[in-house]
Structures are given as structure tokens and as C-alpha cells.
Amino acid sequence: MTRVIHVSLDEGEVLTRCNAAKVGISAVESLPMGGTRLVCMSVDGAATMRKKLKSQLIAGPVTRHLYRPGSPPL
């Protein structure tokens, strides 16, 4: 099972629901087509959020924003 979840909610709503469920977040980003990519800290947390957000899950592949850091890490 994976820690990544794609949902049709905005970032703020995803953060609120994860905090309410006491699920740790590793990363969260908006998707260009709408919705949010959520990476939970654990597989168990991701399973919990999949159950809670079942009706908002995005099925199939999604497109992400291209990420290019402005400067190399130190």
C-alpha cells in the first residue's frame, strides 16, 4: 500500500481533515487539474484518510506541477 492519496478537495480542507483525524502529513500539494496530492507519514495514516475521504478520492493518473528548486540544497 502507498502513502500517497489524490483527493478532489483543496489543500486547506485536506489539512483540516488530517489534523482532525490526527494523521501526520509528509507532503501536500495542489494539483493543476484541481484537487490535492497528500502524502501521509505512515501507511496506516493513509489508510485512515482513504476511508474518511472515500467519496473525494481521484481515480486514475493525475498531472502534477513540475518542481524545480531555485537553488541546489546546501
N, C-alpha and C positions, 0 to 999 in steps of 0.2 A: 504494500500500500504506500501511497505517496503523501507527502505533507502539503502538496500544492492543491489549491481549490480555486476555481474560477466561478465568480458569482455575479449576478446582474444587479448588484447594489453598489452605491457609491462608497468611497473609502471611509467616510465618517461613520456610516451605518455599520460597516463591517467591523471597525474598531470598537464601536459601542457594543455590538453583539458579542464580540470576543471577550471584552472586559467583563460583561455580564455573566458569561459562561466560565470566566477565569481560565481562558485559553491563551497561552503565550504566543506571541507573533514574532516570527523571524523576519519577514518582509511583507510589505503591502505596496501595490502599485496600481494605478488606474490603467485601464485598457483603452486603446484608441477607439474601439468599436462600442465602448460603453461597458461599464461593469468594473470589477476589481479582481486582481490576482492576489490571493492570500497564501502565504507560506507560514504554516504553523510551526512552533518549536518542536512538536512531537507528533508522531503518527496518531497517538491517542487523541490529542487535541484536534487534529484534522478530522478524525472520525466523529468526534463530538460535533464539530461545526458542520460537517456534511449532513448529519441528522437534523440539526437545528435550521439549516439553510436549504433543506432539500428542494423546496419549490423555487428557489432562486439560483440553483446550480446551472451553469452554462455547459451544455453538452458539446462535444466535438472540439476541434482545434480552435485556438484563439491567436490573434496577432498582438504582439507586444511592441511597445516603443523601443526603438533602437537606443541602447545605452552606451555612451562613450564618455568616460570620465574626462574632466577638463585638464587634469594633470596626473602624472603617474603617482601611485602611492609611495609614501616615504619609507 
